Amino acid sequence: MSVNGNEKITAELVLLTVEWTSYQSSFYYMSNEMKNWTESRRYCTERGADLIIINNREEQ
């Protein structure tokens, strides 16, 4: 099965919608994998992201 450009973009947008959450101008990926802080941070940095703690109740 071949996928044209529009189908690929649509599929990518669906994945972003399912896996990512936005709040104001930030995007968050919520994982349900169990890792320690060091493993989690490595996972994030390998993907060009940061591991954070959200203390703001509204943002949580």
N, CA, C and O atoms as a GROMACS GRO file, in nm:
protein
  240
    1MET      N    1   0.084  -0.117   0.000
    1MET     CA    2   0.000   0.000   0.000
    1MET      C    3   0.088   0.123   0.000
    1MET      O    4   0.180   0.134   0.082
    2SER      N    5   0.064   0.216  -0.090
    2SER     CA    6   0.140   0.341  -0.091
    2SER      C    7   0.057   0.451  -0.027
    2SER      O    8  -0.066   0.450  -0.032
    3VAL      N    9   0.126   0.546   0.032
    3VAL     CA   10   0.060   0.657   0.099
    3VAL      C   11   0.105   0.785   0.033
    3VAL      O   12   0.225   0.810   0.020
    4ASN      N   13   0.009   0.868  -0.010
    4ASN     CA   14   0.049   0.994  -0.071
    4ASN      C   15   0.079   1.097   0.039
    4ASN      O   16   0.057   1.071   0.157
    5GLY      N   17   0.130   1.213  -0.001
    5GLY     CA   18   0.172   1.315   0.094
    5GLY      C   19   0.062   1.360   0.189
    5GLY      O   20   0.085   1.375   0.308
    6ASN      N   21  -0.059   1.381   0.136
    6ASN     CA   22  -0.169   1.427   0.221
    6ASN      C   23  -0.209   1.323   0.324
    6ASN      O   24  -0.238   1.357   0.439
    7GLU      N   25  -0.211   1.196   0.284
    7GLU     CA   26  -0.245   1.089   0.379
    7GLU      C   27  -0.141   1.080   0.489
    7GLU      O   28  -0.174   1.056   0.605
    8LYS      N   29  -0.014   1.098   0.453
    8LYS     CA   30   0.094   1.092   0.552
    8LYS      C   31   0.080   1.206   0.652
    8LYS      O   32   0.092   1.184   0.773
    9ILE      N   33   0.055   1.326   0.604
    9ILE     CA   34   0.038   1.441   0.694
    9ILE      C   35  -0.082   1.419   0.785
    9ILE      O   36  -0.074   1.447   0.904
   10THR      N   37  -0.192   1.370   0.731
   10THR     CA   38  -0.310   1.343   0.812
   10THR      C   39  -0.280   1.240   0.920
   10THR      O   40  -0.320   1.257   1.035
   11ALA      N   41  -0.210   1.134   0.885
   11ALA     CA   42  -0.175   1.030   0.982
   11ALA      C   43  -0.086   1.088   1.091
   11ALA      O   44  -0.103   1.054   1.209
   12GLU      N   45   0.009   1.174   1.055
   12GLU     CA   46   0.097   1.235   1.154
   12GLU      C   47   0.018   1.326   1.247
   12GLU      O   48   0.044   1.328   1.367
   13LEU      N   49  -0.077   1.401   1.194
   13LEU     CA   50  -0.159   1.488   1.278
   13LEU      C   51  -0.244   1.409   1.375
   13LEU      O   52  -0.262   1.450   1.490
   14VAL      N   53  -0.297   1.296   1.331
   14VAL     CA   54  -0.375   1.210   1.420
   14VAL      C   55  -0.287   1.159   1.532
   14VAL      O   56  -0.329   1.159   1.648
   15LEU      N   57  -0.166   1.116   1.501
   15LEU     CA   58  -0.074   1.069   1.605
   15LEU      C   59  -0.044   1.179   1.705
   15LEU      O   60  -0.042   1.155   1.825
   16LEU      N   61  -0.019   1.299   1.656
   16LEU     CA   62   0.007   1.411   1.746
   16LEU      C   63  -0.113   1.439   1.836
   16LEU      O   64  -0.097   1.465   1.955
   17THR      N   65  -0.231   1.433   1.779
   17THR     CA   66  -0.352   1.459   1.856
   17THR      C   67  -0.372   1.356   1.965
   17THR      O   68  -0.413   1.389   2.076
   18VAL      N   69  -0.344   1.230   1.935
   18VAL     CA   70  -0.365   1.123   2.030
   18VAL      C   71  -0.260   1.123   2.140
   18VAL      O   72  -0.293   1.102   2.257
   19GLU      N   73  -0.134   1.145   2.106
   19GLU     CA   74  -0.026   1.129   2.201
   19GLU      C   75   0.016   1.256   2.272
   19GLU      O   76   0.082   1.249   2.376
   20TRP      N   77  -0.019   1.371   2.221
   20TRP     CA   78   0.028   1.497   2.276
   20TRP      C   79  -0.088   1.579   2.332
   20TRP      O   80  -0.200   1.573   2.281
   21THR      N   81  -0.059   1.655   2.436
   21THR     CA   82  -0.156   1.745   2.498
   21THR      C   83  -0.101   1.886   2.490
   21THR      O   84   0.019   1.906   2.510
   22SER      N   85  -0.185   1.983   2.461
   22SER     CA   86  -0.137   2.121   2.456
   22SER      C   87  -0.197   2.201   2.570
   22SER      O   88  -0.309   2.175   2.614
   23TYR      N   89  -0.122   2.298   2.617
   23TYR     CA   90  -0.169   2.394   2.717
   23TYR      C   91  -0.102   2.526   2.685
   23TYR      O   92   0.020   2.536   2.684
   24GLN      N   93  -0.184   2.627   2.657
   24GLN     CA   94  -0.136   2.757   2.612
   24GLN      C   95  -0.043   2.736   2.494
   24GLN      O   96  -0.089   2.686   2.391
   25SER      N   97   0.083   2.771   2.502
   25SER     CA   98   0.171   2.755   2.385
   25SER      C   99   0.268   2.638   2.401
   25SER      O  100   0.368   2.630   2.330
   26SER      N  101   0.239   2.548   2.494
   26SER     CA  102   0.327   2.433   2.519
   26SER      C  103   0.259   2.303   2.480
   26SER      O  104   0.136   2.293   2.482
   27PHE      N  105   0.340   2.204   2.443
   27PHE     CA  106   0.290   2.071   2.411
   27PHE      C  107   0.356   1.971   2.505
   27PHE      O  108   0.476   1.979   2.533
   28TYR      N  109   0.276   1.876   2.552
   28TYR     CA  110   0.325   1.776   2.647
   28TYR      C  111   0.292   1.636   2.597
   28TYR      O  112   0.185   1.611   2.543
   29TYR      N  113   0.388   1.547   2.615
   29TYR     CA  114   0.367   1.406   2.585
   29TYR      C  115   0.358   1.335   2.719
   29TYR      O  116   0.451   1.340   2.799
   30MET      N  117   0.247   1.270   2.743
   30MET     CA  118   0.226   1.197   2.868
   30MET      C  119   0.246   1.049   2.841
   30MET      O  120   0.169   0.986   2.768
   31SER      N  121   0.349   0.994   2.899
   31SER     CA  122   0.380   0.853   2.880
   31SER      C  123   0.328   0.772   2.997
   31SER      O  124   0.322   0.821   3.110
   32ASN      N  125   0.289   0.649   2.970
   32ASN     CA  126   0.248   0.561   3.080
   32ASN      C  127   0.354   0.454   3.105
   32ASN      O  128   0.330   0.358   3.178
   33GLU      N  129   0.473   0.472   3.045
   33GLU     CA  130   0.585   0.381   3.071
   33GLU      C  131   0.644   0.412   3.208
   33GLU      O  132   0.650   0.528   3.249
   34MET      N  133   0.687   0.309   3.276
   34MET     CA  134   0.746   0.326   3.408
   34MET      C  135   0.898   0.325   3.394
   34MET      O  136   0.958   0.223   3.363
   35LYS      N  137   0.961   0.441   3.419
   35LYS     CA  138   1.106   0.455   3.413
   35LYS      C  139   1.148   0.543   3.530
   35LYS      O  140   1.068   0.620   3.583
   36ASN      N  141   1.274   0.530   3.571
   36ASN     CA  142   1.322   0.621   3.674
   36ASN      C  143   1.354   0.756   3.609
   36ASN      O  144   1.348   0.769   3.487
   37TRP      N  145   1.389   0.856   3.691
   37TRP     CA  146   1.412   0.991   3.640
   37TRP      C  147   1.522   0.992   3.534
   37TRP      O  148   1.507   1.053   3.428
   38THR      N  149   1.633   0.925   3.561
   38THR     CA  150   1.747   0.924   3.469
   38THR      C  151   1.709   0.863   3.334
   38THR      O  152   1.742   0.919   3.230
   39GLU      N  153   1.642   0.750   3.336
   39GLU     CA  154   1.599   0.685   3.211
   39GLU      C  155   1.499   0.773   3.136
   39GLU      O  156   1.505   0.784   3.014
   40SER      N  157   1.408   0.834   3.210
   40SER     CA  158   1.307   0.921   3.148
   40SER      C  159   1.373   1.042   3.083
   40SER      O  160   1.337   1.081   2.972
   41ARG      N  161   1.467   1.102   3.152
   41ARG     CA  162   1.537   1.220   3.099
   41ARG      C  163   1.614   1.183   2.974
   41ARG      O  164   1.613   1.259   2.876
   42ARG      N  165   1.681   1.070   2.975
   42ARG     CA  166   1.756   1.024   2.857
   42ARG      C  167   1.660   1.005   2.739
   42ARG      O  168   1.689   1.047   2.627
   43TYR      N  169   1.547   0.941   2.764
   43TYR     CA  170   1.445   0.919   2.660
   43TYR      C  171   1.404   1.052   2.597
   43TYR      O  172   1.394   1.064   2.475
   44CYS      N  173   1.380   1.152   2.681
   44CYS     CA  174   1.337   1.283   2.632
   44CYS      C  175   1.448   1.352   2.553
   44CYS      O  176   1.424   1.400   2.442
   45THR      N  177   1.567   1.358   2.610
   45THR     CA  178   1.675   1.431   2.543
   45THR      C  179   1.715   1.367   2.411
   45THR      O  180   1.755   1.438   2.318
   46GLU      N  181   1.703   1.236   2.400
   46GLU     CA  182   1.731   1.170   2.272
   46GLU      C  183   1.633   1.212   2.164
   46GLU      O  184   1.661   1.197   2.045
   47ARG      N  185   1.520   1.264   2.205
   47ARG     CA  186   1.416   1.308   2.110
   47ARG      C  187   1.406   1.460   2.102
   47ARG      O  188   1.311   1.513   2.045
   48GLY      N  189   1.504   1.529   2.159
   48GLY     CA  190   1.506   1.675   2.152
   48GLY      C  191   1.406   1.741   2.244
   48GLY      O  192   1.364   1.854   2.219
   49ALA      N  193   1.367   1.672   2.350
   49ALA     CA  194   1.267   1.726   2.443
   49ALA      C  195   1.327   1.739   2.583
   49ALA      O  196   1.443   1.702   2.606
   50ASP      N  197   1.249   1.791   2.675
   50ASP     CA  198   1.290   1.804   2.814
   50ASP      C  199   1.194   1.729   2.904
   50ASP      O  200   1.075   1.720   2.875
   51LEU      N  201   1.245   1.677   3.012
   51LEU     CA  202   1.163   1.614   3.115
   51LEU      C  203   1.134   1.721   3.219
   51LEU      O  204   1.226   1.789   3.265
   52ILE      N  205   1.009   1.737   3.255
   52ILE     CA  206   0.972   1.844   3.347
   52ILE      C  207   0.880   1.792   3.457
   52ILE      O  208   0.821   1.685   3.446
   53ILE      N  209   0.871   1.871   3.561
   53ILE     CA  210   0.772   1.850   3.666
   53ILE      C  211   0.675   1.967   3.656
   53ILE      O  212   0.716   2.083   3.654
   54ILE      N  213   0.547   1.937   3.650
   54ILE     CA  214   0.446   2.042   3.641
   54ILE      C  215   0.386   2.062   3.780
   54ILE      O  216   0.317   1.975   3.832
   55ASN      N  217   0.415   2.177   3.839
   55ASN     CA  218   0.364   2.208   3.972
   55ASN      C  219   0.234   2.288   3.968
   55ASN      O  220   0.162   2.292   4.068
   56ASN      N  221   0.205   2.350   3.858
   56ASN     CA  222   0.086   2.433   3.842
   56ASN      C  223  -0.037   2.343   3.826
   56ASN      O  224  -0.047   2.270   3.727
   57ARG      N  225  -0.130   2.349   3.920
   57ARG     CA  226  -0.251   2.264   3.914
   57ARG      C  227  -0.330   2.283   3.785
   57ARG      O  228  -0.378   2.186   3.727
   58GLU      N  229  -0.343   2.407   3.742
   58GLU     CA  230  -0.419   2.435   3.620
   58GLU      C  231  -0.354   2.369   3.498
   58GLU      O  232  -0.423   2.315   3.411
   59GLU      N  233  -0.223   2.374   3.494
   59GLU     CA  234  -0.151   2.315   3.382
   59GLU      C  235  -0.154   2.163   3.386
   59GLU      O  236  -0.150   2.098   3.281
   60GLN      N  237  -0.162   2.105   3.506
   60GLN     CA  238  -0.169   1.960   3.519
   60GLN      C  239  -0.298   1.910   3.460
   60GLN      O  240  -0.323   1.790   3.460
   0.00000   0.00000   0.00000
